[in-house]
Amino acid sequence: MNDLFEHLLRRARLGDADALEELLARHLDPLRAFVRLKSGRLVRERESCSDLVQSICREVLVDISELDCEDESAFRSWLFSVAFNKILHRVEYLNAQKRDAAREVPLEGAPSAVDVLRTYGTLATPSRHAEAAEEMARIEAAFDRLPEEDRALILEARLVGRSAREIAHDRGKSEEAVRKALSRARARLGILLRPPA
């Protein structure tokens, strides 16, 4: 186990807020991207992804003392599973019969493209901020058009950071089959991201 991670986790379990903040900061940018991409258009239009990420972090704060993980990879997987469950609950809520989400007005001004795109680098100018927002919308629209299996594979491998071996084990498939499926999923995403001719 990474000594720094082990030290931070031990302190976080004892209630050290600074240690927990540092643990989360190490995974915050990929977590933000995961939440936006996994949420899908329905949730993104009606929920602030920044609020969802904050809610996930609050859950982690409550549950950290009970966490038993062997390394930072396991912590990251647990963190993203908390995010996945939070997103599922929001989707279920929005799709509930008591609420007709299709008739709702999309959420205005949420969330900041700058926050989400921090993973891709620092943005410097207002025009670059506008370009980033457009690029984020283009990526999300393309991602939303992928089949669910492709989206899940890309998220697990690229944002959660799981290996083909781990994914294959969980899905009862061969590592080679997962690698090929991931390659096909990334190729399909690449096609969807191509600018129109």
Secondary structure, 3 states (H helix, E strand, C coil): CCHHHHHHHHHHHCCCHHHHHHHHHCCHHHHHHHHHHHHHHHHHHHCCHHHHHHHHHHHHHHHHHHCCCCCHHHHHHHHHHHHHHHHHHHHHHHHCCCCCHHHCCCCCCCCCHHHHHHHHCCCCCHHHHHHHHHHHHHHHHHHHHCCHHHHHHHHHHHHHCCCHHHHHHHHCCCHHHHHHHHHHHHHHHHHHHCCCC
